[in-house]
Amino acid sequence: MVEITGLKLKRMKCIAMEGLIEEGKELIDEIEKGPVLDAGLIGAAQKVEHYEISGYGTLLAMAKHLGLDSEAISLLKETMAEEKSTDEKLTNIAEEGGNQAATLS
Ligand SMILES: [Fe+2]
């Protein structure tokens, strides 16, 4: 994607994403295996997806504002759609039983 734009970017560590991943690890450390942990991990994974969706939304808006070519815009839209699809799949998993089982146990 960056190659398409001709922009030079500096690689940066994503501290927020590291924090979200750490939250998931804490759940694994603190909650025994079972439906409660499963529900927590689904939620943790959705936090990651929402963070990614937010990031791609911002990049898409910037790309449009900068008048980047349609290939760059298409790639960003495609990637954001993938993130939204993953989020929806996680919601479906939660609604099909993961979170319901957690509330019944
Ligand atoms: Fe993702």
Backbone and ligand atoms as CSV (ligand in chain L), in Angstrom:
chain,resi,resn,atom,element,x,y,z
A,1,MET,N,N,0.830,-1.196,0.000
A,1,MET,CA,C,0.000,0.000,0.000
A,1,MET,C,C,0.864,1.245,0.000
A,2,VAL,N,N,1.841,1.304,0.900
A,2,VAL,CA,C,2.691,2.489,0.993
A,2,VAL,C,C,3.482,2.670,-0.303
A,3,GLU,N,N,3.861,1.539,-0.926
A,3,GLU,CA,C,4.616,1.623,-2.176
A,3,GLU,C,C,3.803,2.349,-3.256
A,4,ILE,N,N,2.498,2.138,-3.252
A,4,ILE,CA,C,1.626,2.762,-4.245
A,4,ILE,C,C,1.649,4.276,-4.098
A,5,THR,N,N,1.695,4.740,-2.858
A,5,THR,CA,C,1.582,6.174,-2.607
A,5,THR,C,C,2.889,6.916,-2.854
A,6,GLY,N,N,4.006,6.191,-2.778
A,6,GLY,CA,C,5.293,6.850,-2.912
A,6,GLY,C,C,5.723,7.546,-1.631
A,7,LEU,N,N,4.946,7.389,-0.575
A,7,LEU,CA,C,5.289,8.020,0.693
A,7,LEU,C,C,6.374,7.224,1.401
A,8,LYS,N,N,7.192,7.888,2.169
A,8,LYS,CA,C,8.185,7.208,3.005
A,8,LYS,C,C,7.701,7.305,4.446
A,9,LEU,N,N,7.511,6.147,5.048
A,9,LEU,CA,C,7.012,6.114,6.412
A,9,LEU,C,C,8.043,5.518,7.346
A,10,LYS,N,N,8.035,6.010,8.555
A,10,LYS,CA,C,8.900,5.473,9.602
A,10,LYS,C,C,8.132,4.385,10.347
A,11,ARG,N,N,8.748,3.225,10.505
A,11,ARG,CA,C,8.094,2.133,11.231
A,11,ARG,C,C,7.995,2.509,12.706
A,12,MET,N,N,6.788,2.357,13.259
A,12,MET,CA,C,6.567,2.698,14.666
A,12,MET,C,C,5.908,1.525,15.372
A,13,LYS,N,N,6.304,1.306,16.613
A,13,LYS,CA,C,5.651,0.287,17.444
A,13,LYS,C,C,4.278,0.814,17.848
A,14,CYS,N,N,3.284,-0.067,17.805
A,14,CYS,CA,C,1.931,0.337,18.187
A,14,CYS,C,C,1.705,-0.043,19.649
A,15,ILE,N,N,1.869,0.932,20.514
A,15,ILE,CA,C,1.751,0.690,21.949
A,15,ILE,C,C,0.316,0.314,22.322
A,16,ALA,N,N,-0.646,0.950,21.674
A,16,ALA,CA,C,-2.048,0.644,21.981
A,16,ALA,C,C,-2.370,-0.816,21.652
A,17,MET,N,N,-1.901,-1.285,20.506
A,17,MET,CA,C,-2.164,-2.677,20.124
A,17,MET,C,C,-1.472,-3.630,21.089
A,18,GLU,N,N,-0.270,-3.282,21.484
A,18,GLU,CA,C,0.424,-4.118,22.480
A,18,GLU,C,C,-0.406,-4.217,23.759
A,19,GLY,N,N,-1.028,-3.104,24.154
A,19,GLY,CA,C,-1.861,-3.096,25.347
A,19,GLY,C,C,-3.088,-3.990,25.187
A,20,LEU,N,N,-3.694,-3.947,24.014
A,20,LEU,CA,C,-4.868,-4.794,23.772
A,20,LEU,C,C,-4.487,-6.270,23.820
A,21,ILE,N,N,-3.350,-6.596,23.259
A,21,ILE,CA,C,-2.876,-7.986,23.286
A,21,ILE,C,C,-2.557,-8.399,24.725
A,22,GLU,N,N,-1.974,-7.476,25.473
A,22,GLU,CA,C,-1.659,-7.761,26.882
A,22,GLU,C,C,-2.935,-8.012,27.682
A,23,GLU,N,N,-3.984,-7.259,27.385
A,23,GLU,CA,C,-5.270,-7.501,28.061
A,23,GLU,C,C,-5.756,-8.922,27.832
A,24,GLY,N,N,-5.622,-9.400,26.607
A,24,GLY,CA,C,-6.023,-10.773,26.297
A,24,GLY,C,C,-5.192,-11.778,27.072
A,25,LYS,N,N,-3.885,-11.510,27.156
A,25,LYS,CA,C,-3.005,-12.413,27.912
A,25,LYS,C,C,-3.386,-12.429,29.389
A,26,GLU,N,N,-3.758,-11.281,29.936
A,26,GLU,CA,C,-4.176,-11.224,31.338
A,26,GLU,C,C,-5.433,-12.059,31.569
A,27,LEU,N,N,-6.354,-12.036,30.622
A,27,LEU,CA,C,-7.551,-12.871,30.745
A,27,LEU,C,C,-7.154,-14.342,30.835
A,28,ILE,N,N,-6.234,-14.738,29.967
A,28,ILE,CA,C,-5.788,-16.140,29.953
A,28,ILE,C,C,-5.141,-16.500,31.284
A,29,ASP,N,N,-4.398,-15.551,31.838
A,29,ASP,CA,C,-3.721,-15.809,33.119
A,29,ASP,C,C,-4.697,-15.844,34.297
A,30,GLU,N,N,-5.765,-15.039,34.226
A,30,GLU,CA,C,-6.637,-14.837,35.378
A,30,GLU,C,C,-7.912,-15.687,35.390
A,31,ILE,N,N,-8.326,-16.157,34.241
A,31,ILE,CA,C,-9.621,-16.859,34.173
A,31,ILE,C,C,-9.373,-18.301,33.725
A,32,GLU,N,N,-10.003,-19.233,34.429
A,32,GLU,CA,C,-9.810,-20.635,34.056
A,32,GLU,C,C,-10.492,-20.914,32.715
A,33,LYS,N,N,-9.986,-21.955,32.052
A,33,LYS,CA,C,-10.547,-22.315,30.746
A,33,LYS,C,C,-12.023,-22.615,30.889
A,34,GLY,N,N,-12.803,-22.118,29.932
A,34,GLY,CA,C,-14.241,-22.361,29.955
A,34,GLY,C,C,-14.977,-21.236,29.256
A,35,PRO,N,N,-16.285,-21.203,29.385
A,35,PRO,CA,C,-17.093,-20.228,28.649
A,35,PRO,C,C,-16.837,-18.774,29.047
A,36,VAL,N,N,-16.481,-18.532,30.299
A,36,VAL,CA,C,-16.212,-17.143,30.702
A,36,VAL,C,C,-14.946,-16.637,30.009
A,37,LEU,N,N,-13.909,-17.477,30.010
A,37,LEU,CA,C,-12.680,-17.090,29.306
A,37,LEU,C,C,-12.954,-16.935,27.815
A,38,ASP,N,N,-13.711,-17.867,27.254
A,38,ASP,CA,C,-14.024,-17.773,25.824
A,38,ASP,C,C,-14.709,-16.447,25.498
A,39,ALA,N,N,-15.701,-16.071,26.318
A,39,ALA,CA,C,-16.410,-14.810,26.081
A,39,ALA,C,C,-15.458,-13.620,26.216
A,40,GLY,N,N,-14.577,-13.689,27.216
A,40,GLY,CA,C,-13.605,-12.609,27.407
A,40,GLY,C,C,-12.654,-12.483,26.227
A,41,LEU,N,N,-12.216,-13.618,25.716
A,41,LEU,CA,C,-11.283,-13.587,24.582
A,41,LEU,C,C,-11.960,-13.103,23.300
A,42,ILE,N,N,-13.236,-13.440,23.148
A,42,ILE,CA,C,-13.973,-12.910,21.994
A,42,ILE,C,C,-14.026,-11.384,22.092
A,43,GLY,N,N,-14.325,-10.892,23.287
A,43,GLY,CA,C,-14.359,-9.438,23.490
A,43,GLY,C,C,-12.999,-8.802,23.270
A,44,ALA,N,N,-11.957,-9.462,23.738
A,44,ALA,CA,C,-10.596,-8.938,23.556
A,44,ALA,C,C,-10.246,-8.886,22.070
A,45,ALA,N,N,-10.627,-9.913,21.347
A,45,ALA,CA,C,-10.348,-9.936,19.905
A,45,ALA,C,C,-11.139,-8.839,19.199
A,46,GLN,N,N,-12.355,-8.591,19.658
A,46,GLN,CA,C,-13.150,-7.529,19.036
A,46,GLN,C,C,-12.569,-6.149,19.317
A,47,LYS,N,N,-11.969,-5.980,20.477
A,47,LYS,CA,C,-11.288,-4.703,20.736
A,47,LYS,C,C,-10.190,-4.472,19.703
A,48,VAL,N,N,-9.456,-5.526,19.395
A,48,VAL,CA,C,-8.396,-5.417,18.382
A,48,VAL,C,C,-8.999,-5.047,17.031
A,49,GLU,N,N,-10.065,-5.732,16.663
A,49,GLU,CA,C,-10.689,-5.453,15.366
A,49,GLU,C,C,-11.209,-4.018,15.304
A,50,HIS,N,N,-11.837,-3.555,16.378
A,50,HIS,CA,C,-12.370,-2.184,16.382
A,50,HIS,C,C,-11.233,-1.165,16.279
A,51,TYR,N,N,-10.130,-1.463,16.925
A,51,TYR,CA,C,-8.978,-0.557,16.835
A,51,TYR,C,C,-8.465,-0.503,15.400
A,52,GLU,N,N,-8.406,-1.669,14.773
A,52,GLU,CA,C,-7.948,-1.723,13.382
A,52,GLU,C,C,-8.924,-0.987,12.464
A,53,ILE,N,N,-10.222,-1.186,12.672
A,53,ILE,CA,C,-11.226,-0.513,11.842
A,53,ILE,C,C,-11.073,1.003,11.968
A,54,SER,N,N,-10.856,1.462,13.187
A,54,SER,CA,C,-10.654,2.890,13.412
A,54,SER,C,C,-9.436,3.401,12.646
A,55,GLY,N,N,-8.356,2.653,12.726
A,55,GLY,CA,C,-7.125,3.054,12.031
A,55,GLY,C,C,-7.299,3.109,10.525
A,56,TYR,N,N,-7.940,2.074,9.989
A,56,TYR,CA,C,-8.137,2.057,8.535
A,56,TYR,C,C,-9.130,3.135,8.105
A,57,GLY,N,N,-10.109,3.432,8.951
A,57,GLY,CA,C,-11.039,4.509,8.637
A,57,GLY,C,C,-10.325,5.850,8.533
A,58,THR,N,N,-9.417,6.081,9.460
A,58,THR,CA,C,-8.636,7.322,9.437
A,58,THR,C,C,-7.752,7.383,8.190
A,59,LEU,N,N,-7.077,6.254,7.905
A,59,LEU,CA,C,-6.208,6.223,6.720
A,59,LEU,C,C,-7.008,6.444,5.435
A,60,LEU,N,N,-8.189,5.860,5.385
A,60,LEU,CA,C,-9.035,6.015,4.197
A,60,LEU,C,C,-9.436,7.477,4.009
A,61,ALA,N,N,-9.816,8.116,5.102
A,61,ALA,CA,C,-10.190,9.537,5.020
A,61,ALA,C,C,-9.002,10.379,4.576
A,62,MET,N,N,-7.819,10.078,5.137
A,62,MET,CA,C,-6.617,10.824,4.750
A,62,MET,C,C,-6.272,10.587,3.286
A,63,ALA,N,N,-6.377,9.334,2.860
A,63,ALA,CA,C,-6.052,9.012,1.465
A,63,ALA,C,C,-6.960,9.766,0.504
A,64,LYS,N,N,-8.244,9.821,0.843
A,64,LYS,CA,C,-9.192,10.555,-0.003
A,64,LYS,C,C,-8.860,12.044,-0.011
A,65,HIS,N,N,-8.565,12.571,1.175
A,65,HIS,CA,C,-8.250,13.996,1.298
A,65,HIS,C,C,-7.001,14.361,0.495
A,66,LEU,N,N,-6.016,13.442,0.508
A,66,LEU,CA,C,-4.772,13.702,-0.214
A,66,LEU,C,C,-4.892,13.415,-1.709
A,67,GLY,N,N,-6.035,12.856,-2.105
A,67,GLY,CA,C,-6.244,12.561,-3.525
A,67,GLY,C,C,-5.402,11.400,-4.017
A,68,LEU,N,N,-5.130,10.438,-3.134
A,68,LEU,CA,C,-4.357,9.268,-3.560
A,68,LEU,C,C,-5.136,8.489,-4.604
A,69,ASP,N,N,-4.420,7.699,-5.376
A,69,ASP,CA,C,-5.078,7.016,-6.494
A,69,ASP,C,C,-6.078,5.964,-6.024
A,70,SER,N,N,-6.879,5.537,-6.975
A,70,SER,CA,C,-7.978,4.636,-6.635
A,70,SER,C,C,-7.485,3.276,-6.152
A,71,GLU,N,N,-6.285,2.848,-6.569
A,71,GLU,CA,C,-5.765,1.562,-6.107
A,71,GLU,C,C,-5.509,1.619,-4.601
A,72,ALA,N,N,-4.941,2.712,-4.150
A,72,ALA,CA,C,-4.682,2.869,-2.715
A,72,ALA,C,C,-5.995,2.903,-1.941
A,73,ILE,N,N,-6.962,3.644,-2.455
A,73,ILE,CA,C,-8.275,3.736,-1.804
A,73,ILE,C,C,-8.926,2.354,-1.765
A,74,SER,N,N,-8.849,1.632,-2.868
A,74,SER,CA,C,-9.466,0.299,-2.939
A,74,SER,C,C,-8.832,-0.655,-1.940
A,75,LEU,N,N,-7.512,-0.621,-1.830
A,75,LEU,CA,C,-6.827,-1.500,-0.882
A,75,LEU,C,C,-7.242,-1.196,0.551
A,76,LEU,N,N,-7.339,0.080,0.868
A,76,LEU,CA,C,-7.756,0.453,2.221
A,76,LEU,C,C,-9.191,0.008,2.495
A,77,LYS,N,N,-10.065,0.205,1.518
A,77,LYS,CA,C,-11.465,-0.219,1.683
A,77,LYS,C,C,-11.546,-1.730,1.854
A,78,GLU,N,N,-10.756,-2.445,1.049
A,78,GLU,CA,C,-10.762,-3.908,1.111
A,78,GLU,C,C,-10.273,-4.385,2.480
A,79,THR,N,N,-9.218,-3.781,2.960
A,79,THR,CA,C,-8.671,-4.189,4.261
A,79,THR,C,C,-9.653,-3.862,5.373
A,80,MET,N,N,-10.267,-2.700,5.313
A,80,MET,CA,C,-11.235,-2.324,6.348
A,80,MET,C,C,-12.438,-3.271,6.308
A,81,ALA,N,N,-12.861,-3.681,5.123
A,81,ALA,CA,C,-13.979,-4.628,5.006
A,81,ALA,C,C,-13.605,-5.971,5.640
A,82,GLU,N,N,-12.349,-6.382,5.472
A,82,GLU,CA,C,-11.898,-7.635,6.087
A,82,GLU,C,C,-11.958,-7.536,7.608
A,83,GLU,N,N,-11.536,-6.386,8.133
A,83,GLU,CA,C,-11.576,-6.202,9.592
A,83,GLU,C,C,-13.020,-6.219,10.100
A,84,LYS,N,N,-13.916,-5.566,9.374
A,84,LYS,CA,C,-15.333,-5.551,9.767
A,84,LYS,C,C,-15.927,-6.955,9.689
A,85,SER,N,N,-15.534,-7.702,8.672
A,85,SER,CA,C,-16.028,-9.069,8.526
A,85,SER,C,C,-15.572,-9.937,9.703
A,86,THR,N,N,-14.322,-9.778,10.089
A,86,THR,CA,C,-13.816,-10.535,11.241
A,86,THR,C,C,-14.584,-10.169,12.494
A,87,ASP,N,N,-14.844,-8.869,12.677
A,87,ASP,CA,C,-15.612,-8.416,13.845
A,87,ASP,C,C,-17.008,-9.040,13.844
A,88,GLU,N,N,-17.651,-9.065,12.686
A,88,GLU,CA,C,-18.995,-9.658,12.597
A,88,GLU,C,C,-18.958,-11.153,12.912
A,89,LYS,N,N,-17.921,-11.839,12.435
A,89,LYS,CA,C,-17.800,-13.276,12.734
A,89,LYS,C,C,-17.650,-13.490,14.236
A,90,LEU,N,N,-16.868,-12.636,14.873
A,90,LEU,CA,C,-16.706,-12.752,16.332
A,90,LEU,C,C,-18.026,-12.477,17.053
A,91,THR,N,N,-18.778,-11.498,16.573
A,91,THR,CA,C,-20.097,-11.227,17.156
A,91,THR,C,C,-20.996,-12.452,17.010
A,92,ASN,N,N,-20.982,-13.058,15.838
A,92,ASN,CA,C,-21.808,-14.245,15.611
A,92,ASN,C,C,-21.406,-15.381,16.551
A,93,ILE,N,N,-20.106,-15.578,16.725
A,93,ILE,CA,C,-19.640,-16.632,17.636
A,93,ILE,C,C,-20.151,-16.349,19.043
A,94,ALA,N,N,-20.042,-15.081,19.462
A,94,ALA,CA,C,-20.489,-14.715,20.809
A,94,ALA,C,C,-21.989,-14.924,20.954
A,95,GLU,N,N,-22.745,-14.493,19.946
A,95,GLU,CA,C,-24.197,-14.605,20.025
A,95,GLU,C,C,-24.685,-16.037,19.908
A,96,GLU,N,N,-23.897,-16.876,19.236
A,96,GLU,CA,C,-24.307,-18.275,19.065
A,96,GLU,C,C,-24.025,-19.123,20.296
A,97,GLY,N,N,-23.404,-18.559,21.284
A,97,GLY,CA,C,-23.209,-19.388,22.452
A,97,GLY,C,C,-22.116,-18.976,23.406
A,98,GLY,N,N,-21.081,-18.371,22.886
A,98,GLY,CA,C,-19.958,-18.071,23.765
A,98,GLY,C,C,-20.353,-17.233,24.966
A,99,ASN,N,N,-21.005,-16.118,24.712
A,99,ASN,CA,C,-21.350,-15.234,25.831
A,99,ASN,C,C,-22.551,-15.747,26.620
A,100,GLN,N,N,-23.472,-16.431,25.958
A,100,GLN,CA,C,-24.620,-16.989,26.672
A,100,GLN,C,C,-24.146,-18.050,27.659
A,101,ALA,N,N,-23.213,-18.880,27.210
A,101,ALA,CA,C,-22.679,-19.908,28.104
A,101,ALA,C,C,-21.986,-19.273,29.298
A,102,ALA,N,N,-21.321,-18.141,29.046
A,102,ALA,CA,C,-20.612,-17.469,30.136
A,102,ALA,C,C,-21.571,-16.944,31.194
A,103,THR,N,N,-22.742,-16.490,30.784
A,103,THR,CA,C,-23.689,-15.942,31.755
A,103,THR,C,C,-24.431,-17.052,32.502
A,104,LEU,N,N,-24.448,-18.252,31.962
A,104,LEU,CA,C,-25.143,-19.357,32.605
A,104,LEU,C,C,-24.256,-20.145,33.557
A,105,SER,N,N,-22.960,-19.960,33.435
A,105,SER,CA,C,-22.076,-20.784,34.272
A,105,SER,C,C,-21.858,-20.163,35.643
L,1,LIG,FE,FE,-8.000,-7.712,12.220
